[in-house]
């Protein structure tokens, strides 16, 4: 099944991915759902949660839902971040 993502949602997911990466780099552990929302300007934790689930399905993050702060960026996610950094600069 091919999953089509709207440009706006794709941009927001990239923003979430970059926020997670920056937070982990700065603090050494992953942000909570609420912290991600604050970082990217989303008030609704359910919207953040939806993005995280979709990002997990796409394969750019992994997480253990039974534990807090267990978000990890996958190899695919790191490749996207690196590509963004090359294109964005």
Secondary structure, DSSP 8 states (H G I E B T S, - for coil): ------HHHHHHHHHHHHHHHHHHHHHSS---HHHHHHHHT---HHHHHHHHHHHHHHTSEE--TTSSS--EE-HHHHHHHHHHHHHH-
